[in-house]
Each structure stands twice: as structure tokens, then as C-alpha cells.
Amino acid sequence: MKYLIASLALAATLTPVAQAATTFTQAWTFNHTTAGTGQTSEIVSHDSATNTLWIAGLVGVDVLNASTGALIEHIDTTAWGGTNSVAVHNGMAAIAIENSLDRSQPGVIKLFDTTTRQLAAGTNSITVGSLPDMVTFSKDGSRLLVANEGTPNLVGTAYTGTDPAGSVSIIHMATRTVTATAGFAGVSVTGSNVRGQSLIGVDFEPEYIAVNSAGTKAFVTLQEANAVGVLDLQTNSFTKVIGLGTKDFAQPGNYIDPNDQDSVKQLRSTNVKGLYQPDGIALYERNGQAYMVMANEGDTREDETDKKRVSAVTALKNSSPADVQRLNISVPDSSAGNLVTFGARSFSIRDEDGNLVFDSGSQLDDEAIKRGIYDDARSDDKGVEPEGVTLLEIGGRTYAFIGLERTTKGAVAVYDITDPAHAAFIDMIVTNGDVSPEGLTAFYANGQAYVAIANEVSGTTTAYAIHSAVPEPEAYALVLAGLAVLAGLRRRQRQA
């Protein structure tokens, strides 16, 4: 009997919903540069109503057949400005366009019907804040949120003119009007290592938005400030800004390669801390708790006045090891013996309060090195540079896809994040001919799961079919039966 119990106990531990074998097959690649329109590939969104992909890229939007990758139509948006982003919901495409003559001025959202690929009937142009950089719908489509980055004009390497306040425009889709513009003036700041706190309301530049499933709350990455803003969608106001702290690259599991000129692609303990500074963010829920999934890119303000190499800062150079003297550091955040650099070279999972639940450590750099696609020229500056993230549920498991902007070939890391505290690396999708994944989206079409990747530098969009082995029903039945027998045996033992 004890052997039967042991066998059943072992069967019970072999949970059939554990990470299933997952493979990825390249379905197609479309090269936007061959059309001669000047189109790039930056942000991609799927329309389930027409099974099309809408790809935003500077001069407009290319609409592709999601199954074949064939170009259906190019939509030229240059008459309105420069296109930054697109989001699609229930047959409506929202395109975020900045004022290309003066980006400190208000931008605009243009609404398109995804069936006709024409401007939507009724109100189809909505004025929003300065430099609308990202747009997203709430899950039910009732609201459209726009991240107005509020970046001033750049001449050479210096900003000119006014620095408009960053904000989030909240659009009520039933009336197609801006019901509120949420800013940061007077918003409380928690956490640590928030950059630019003396310029609250000016220096916070919203980057990316994720909305919870109930549509009651949104989380907004403030990359340059190393923070995330929490937006209450019932009051349409920010409730707090959370500083994300730093990551210690001297700790095991967090090692980096800090030198871009030694030709040594080796991760090592480095007495430097990194600001997380996330770009892309996605949200999912487990047991009633929302979790933020963040790609910790590490971008600074464009003028980069706060960015120096250690070798160029005498006071810090004299107190720093030679191994880090090529590293880009944040001068305001660093001191002798306490260097702080940009980006965490990882992706993170945090709870709603910003507490770190999981971080991928040095795994993204390490896997790129193993695959021969690590770009040593980026060692001093954010490593593989995680930028975009998208999520998809497959067979009861939640998968995260993280685009790596700085590898020698297009690369997307895949993790099973079903258990937020124990996310597990699955694979890295590497694509010849693709360079610099910017935006990603995962979706289902005709029962098949896909991930589509917009590659900014190569000007390509690539789709992969996702194949995940789901355990047979008999396996579930066997384990459940075993658990029932085991429970009965244990009850009888206790009663004996």
C-alpha cells in the first residue's frame, strides 16, 4: 500500500498544467521598405474583426493580412503629422499623430474604420496633448487612453522652447471626446530613485500605458524618471508616482558586461547599480491581484545632459575600477564609489504597489551571448535593451514576449509567467533579417496563436505561429483520479 500511495503522490506532483513544450514557426515576414512609401515598422496592433495587422511607422500605417502578411493597404498620415502608435478595438483603429512642425504643440488621434480603412463616420479627429506617443483602449473599448510624452523640440543635442507637461488624455469613445487630461502636478511620489523630482509636472514623460481588466485603473511607465504612475480611471487622476529603485549588478544573477571595447562577451560582477526605467508595460491578473510586466529599457531624455561615460567624469573616474570606465552613467545619481547607470537589462514583474516580484536578472544578456547575437558595442549602454512586451494566454498558461532592441539579429525572449514569482524562461525567438523589435502583439486567428513583431531598424514585420503542447484530457483524468484515491486512503488512515 505504501508504494501505491507513493506512486499516487508522485503522480499528483506531476501537474499537467506545468510548462508545456512550446515551439515557434515563422509564418511570414513583410518588408515595409520595399513599398517605397518611406514606411517603417514600429507598433503593431491586431484587428480580430478583419484579421488584419495595423503597423504604425512614421509616415502612416500599413495594413497587412494577419494570416499571410500580404499588404492590403498603406494609409498615408503625413498630412496630419508623424505617426507614433496605433491601437485597434472592435473594428476601430486609433492612430496617434504628433505635430511634426512643432511637437511641443498638441497632437491628434485619428479614428479609422478597419473594414473600409477610411476615416470613421462621425467624429474621427480628436485633439490631445503634446507628442502622443502611445495609445490603448480599455478592455471593453469604452475608453481610449493616450500617453502624451510632452517632449520639447530638439535642435542638435539641445532642447529648445518650452517643455510641455506630460499627461494622459482619457477619451470617452461613446462621445469621442476628451473627458479628462490627467497630469502630475501635486501627485504624491513614493518608492525610491525617482529622477527629476524637482520638476514634477514637467519632467514626467508618459511612455506606455496598461489598463486593468475592470477598466478602473491604469499604470503608466515614466521611463526617463525611473517610475510608474498609477491612474485612477474613476476619478481620472493620478493617485501616485512610484519610484522603481535600482538593481545591483554586483549581485550573483545580475552580472553585466560593462565594457564595449574589450571584445569580451562575458557577464561579471560589476560594482554599479542600474535604474530600471521601463518602456513597454503589460498587465495581467492572478488570484485577484494585478501584476505589471515591464521591459526595463533604460532610455534617458534625448538631450542626454545627464549621461556621461565614467572616463569623462574625472571625480568618478579616479574612484572607479578600469572595468567600468566605458560605462554610461547618470551623473546626478552617482557619487564616488556608487555608480548608477541606465536600464536594468531585464524584464520585471511588480505588484500594483510597485513591489518587485520577479526580475529576469542577467538572463536576457546571457541567452543572447549563447546564441551568438549579443552586440558587444552595447555593453556600455543598456545591453540587449528590452523594449516592448506583450502577453498571451495559451492552454491556461500566461506567456510574456519581450522584444530586445539591441541584438545583432531580431530577438524576442519568451517566458512562462503564470506564477508571477516564479517566471520561467522558455525560449528566444531569433529572426534572420530582422533588426530592433520595437512593438509586439500576440493574438489568436482561426484558433491559432501568433505573435507579431514590428522591427524598427530593418523595417520589417514578422509573425510566428505558437505551438504549445496541451496535455491530453486523459492525463488530467488520471491525475485527478489519483488525487481522489490518495485523499481517500489518507482519510481512512486518519480514521483507523
N, C-alpha and C positions, 0 to 999 in steps of 0.2 A: 504493500500500500504506500509506503513512504516513497518508493520510486515513482509511482503514479502521481503522487502529489508533487514531487519534484519536477516531473515532466510537465505537468499542467502549469506549474508555477513558471517554468521556463517559457512555455508557450504564451503565457499571459504577458510576459515581459517583451515578447517579440511583437510589439504593437504594429498592426498592419498599416497604420497611418504615418509611420516614420518615413523619413525622406525616401521617396521613390526614385528609381533611376530616371533621370531627366536628360533628354538629348535635344539638340537644336539643329534643324536643317535649313540652310539658306534657301528661301523661297524665290527671291528676286532682288535685284539692285537696279535703281534708276539713277542715271546721271543727269542732274538738272542743268549742268553747264553745257550740254550738247544742244540745248534748245535755242541758244543764242539770245536769251532774254535778259541775261545778267542775274538770273535767279540763283540764290544759294539755298542751303538746306539747314534750317536751324531748329524749328519747333514743329512737331508733328502731332496731329490730333485725328482720331478715328470717328467717322460718322457711321453709326450702325444702320441708320435708315437707308443709306445708299451704298453701304460697304465701300466707302471711299476714304482715302487719307488726304488730309489738308496739310500742306507743308508750307510754313511761313519762311520767307527768306529775303529780306531787304527790299526787293523791288515788287514783291507781290506774294501770291500763293499759288502753288502748283497743286492740282487735284489729281490724285492717282487712283487707279483701280486697286483696292487693297489686296485682292487675290492674285493679280498678275503683275502689278507695278506699272501698268501702261498709263501714259499721260492722257488724262481726259481733257484737261483744260488748264491754261495758265491765266490767272487773274492778275492783271496789272493794277497796282495800287499807287503808283508813283505820283499820280495827280494829287493825292492826299498827303503824301509824306513817305517816311521809311517804315516798313513793316517789321515789327518785332516779335509778334506772337499770334497764335490762333487757338481758339478752343471751340469745340463743337458739342452741341447737345440737342437731341431730338429734332434734327433737321435744320438747325440754326447754327451758322458759323459766325463767331465774333472775332474780328481781326483788329489787333491793337496797332495803332499807327502813330508814330511820333511826328512832330513838326520838324521837317528836315531843314527848314531855313533857320529856325531858332528853337532848339529842343528845350529851352527853358520855358517856352510857351506851352499852353495846353495842347494835349494830343486828342486823338479821336478814336472811337470804336465804330467800325463799320460792320453792319449785320448783313449776312448773305443767306439766302435760301439754298440749302445744299442740293436740292433736286434741280432747280433751274440754274444754279450757280450765278444768279443775279442778285443785286441788292434786294433785300427783303421788302415785301409790301409794307406800307405804313412807315413809321419812324425807323430809319435804318442808319442814322448817324448821330452819335452821342458824344458830346464833348466831355473829356475827363481831365485829369491832372497832367503835370509835366512829365514827359518821357514815359508813357505807358509801356512797360517792359514785359509784362506777363498778364494773362487774362485767364480766368477759370470760372466755370459755372458751379453753383451749389448742386448737390446730388439730384435734387428734384427739378433743377433748371429754373427755379423761380427767381434766382438772383445771379447776377454776374459781377464778379469781383475783379478789379483792375489794380495791379501794383504799379503805382506811379513813382518811378525811381527818383525823379526830381534832380537830375544831374545837370549842372550848368554847362555852357558851351566850352569847348576845349580848343585852344589855339596853340599848336605845338604841343608842349607838355604842361601848359598852364591854363587854369580855368579863367574865364572872363565873364563879366557881367554878374548878375545875381545868381545865388544858389537857391533855387526854389525848394520849398519844403516837400519832403517825400510824404506820400499819402496812399490811401486805398480808396478808390471810388467804388461805391456799392450801388449797383443798378438794379432797379425793380423791373423784371422782364415783362410783367403784365402791362405796365405803362411805358416801358422803355425810357425811363427817366432815372437820373442820378438822385437817389433818395438821401444819400449822405456821402461826405468825404471825410474819412477818418484820418486824423493826423496825430502827432505825437506830443504836442505842447502840453506840459503838465502831467504827462503819463509817468507813473512810478517805475523805477528801474530796480531790478533785483539781480541776483546772481553776481558774477564777477567778470572782470576783464572786458567790460563794455567800452569800446573805443569811441571817442568823440562825445563823451557825456556832456561836455561843456557846451555843445551845440545841439542839444535836444530840440527836435522840431525842424532842424535844418540838416543835420548830418546823417540822420537815419534815412536810408535809401531802400525802400521795399524792393525785394528781388523776386521772390516766389511765394505763392500762396497755396495752402492746403486747407480745405473745408471739411469739418466733421460730417458724419452721415446724417445727423439730425439737422444740420444747417444752422446750428446755434452758435458756432464758434469757428474761427479761422486762425491759422497760425502762419505768420509772415516772416520769412527769413530776412534779416538785415545784415547782409554778408559783410560789408565793409566795417560794420560796428561790432561784429562777432556776437550777434544777438538774434533773438527771435521775438517778434511782437505777438501778443495774444489779443485777438479782436473779437469782441462780443457782438454777435450779429443780431442780438435782441435790442441792444442799445445803440448799435452801430458806432461803437467807440472802442479804442484800445484800452485795455484794463491794466496792462503792464508790459514792460520790455524785460526780457530775461537774458542776462549775460551768460555766455556758454563756457567761460573759463578757458583753461589751457590744457594741453596734452603734453606729458613729459616724455620726450624722445630718448631719455636716458634709461627708461624702464624696459625690462625684457618684454618683448612682444610689440614694442612701439618703435623699434630701431629704424633709422633712416640712412640714406646715403646723402651727405650734405655737400659733397664736392662735385662740381660739374666738369672739372678739368683733369681729374686723376685717372679717368678711363677705368675706374674700379667700380663695378656694379655690385657693391657689397653693402648690405644694411648693417649698421653698427650703432652701438650705444653712443648717443650724442648729447652732450650737456646743453640742451636747448629745449625750450618749450614752444609749442605751436598753438596759435589761435585757431579755433575750429572754422569759423567763417563759412557757414554752409551757403550753397547756392540753391540747388533743387531740393524740394521737400515733398514728401507724400505722407499720407495719414492712413492708419488702419486701426482696428479695434479688436481687443481681446478681453473677454470677461468684463465687459462694460467699461474698460479703460482704453482711452485713445493713446496711440503712440506715434511720435513723429519720426520719420525716416529721412535722414539728412545726408546729402553729398557734400562733404567738407572741402570745398574747392580752395578757398583762401585768397580771393581777389581783393585788391586794395582799390582805393579811389584812383581814377585814371591819371591824375597829375602825379601820383606816386611820390609826393613830397615827404611822406613818412616812411619811405622804403629805401634802404641803403644796404650795400654789402658791408659786412664786418670789416673788410680790408680798407674801406673808405672812411671809417669812423675811428680815428686814432685812439680815443679813450677806450673804446671797446676792443679794438684790435690788440692792444697791449695786454689785455687781461683775458684773451680768448685763445684756445688751442688752435694750432695751424689748420687742423682738420675742418674747422667751421668758418674759416676766413673767406670762403667764397659764398657763404650762405647769405641770402637776403633776409634782413631783419627789420623789425619795426623799432625805429629809434625811440619814439615816445614811450614804448612799453618795455624797453630794455635798459639794463644797467650793467656795470662791470660784474662779470660772473653770473649774470642772469639774462641770457639772451632769449628773445622771443621772436619767432618767425611766423610766416603766414601759412595758414592751412594746416589740416591735421592728416592729410594724405590717407584718408579713410572715409568710411561712411559710419554714421552713428544712429542709434535708436534711443530716443528720450521719451519720458512720460510727459504729460501735459504741463507739469511744473518745470520742465527743462532738466530734470534729473537724468543723468546718463545711465541707461540700462544696458547698452551694448555698444562697443566700438570695434571695428574690424582691425584695429592695431596697425601693423605693418603688412598685412596680408595682401593688399592690393598691389603695392610695390613688389612684394616678394613673388607673387604669381606672374606679374609682368616680366620679371627677371627670368623666371623659369621658362617662360615661353619665348624668350629672346626678343621681346618687344618693348623693353624698358628703354626710355630715352634718357641717357646719362646727362645730356645737356640741360635737363630739367631738374637735376639733383639738387641744385641750389635754390630752386624756386618751385615748391609745391609738389614735386614728384610727379606721379601719374595724373594728378589733378582731377579728382572725382567731381563731376559737374551736375549731371542730370540723374533723376531716379524715377522709376515707375513701378507699380505693384500689380500683381495679378494673382487671383486665387485659382488654383488648379487642384482638383481632387481633394478639396478640403485643406490644402496647404497654401500658405501665402508666400509668394516669391517676390524678391526685390531684384530689380535690374538697375545696375549703377554704371553709367557711362563714364569712361575715362578719357579725358580730353587730350592728354599728353602722352601718348604711346606711339610707337613707330607704325603701328597698324591699328585700325579701328578695334576697340576693345570694350566689352561690356561684361562686368562681373555679375554673377548670378548667385543669390543667397536664398536659402530657405529661412524665413524669419517668422515662422508660425509661432514659435516660442520666442518672444522678444529678447529675453535674457540669454538665450542660447541659440542665436542665429548661426547658421552653418553654411560655409562656402560650398557651392555646388559645382560651378564651372566658370570659365571665362570664354565668352564668345569672341573670337578673333576673326576679322574680315580683311582679306587682302584687297587693296584698292580704296578702302575707307580710311579717312583720317579725321580725327577730332569729333567724336559723338557729342552733340550739343543737347538735343532733346530726344526723349524716348516716349513711346506709348505702348502699352500692352492691351490686347483686346481679343475677343472671340469673333470669328466669322465662319458661318456654316458649321458650327460645332468644333472648329479647330482653333487652338490658342496660338497667338502670334505676338511677337514683339517687333515694333518698327523703330528704326534708329535713323535719326537725321544727323548727318555728318557735315559740319560746317566747312572745314577746310577743303575736303575733297568735293563738296557739292553733290553728295550722293545721299540717297535714302535706301536703306536695306531692310528687308523683312525676313524674319526667321520664324518657321513653324516650330512650336514647342511640343515635344512628345514626352509625356510623363506616364510611367508605368503605374497604373492604379491597381492595387491588389484585387484579385478575383473575389467575388462575393463569398465563395466557399471558404476563403481564408478567414474572412470576418466571422462567418458562422462557426468555424472550427474553434477559433479563439474564444468567442463568446460562450460556446458550449463548454469549453474547458474551464472558463472562469466560473460558470454556473456550477459545474461538478465540484470544482475546488472549493467554492463557497459552501456547498452542501456538506462536503467532507469536514471542513473546519467547524461548521455548526455542530455536527454530530460529535466531533472530538471534544468541543466545549461542554456538550450536554452529558458526555459519558462520565 
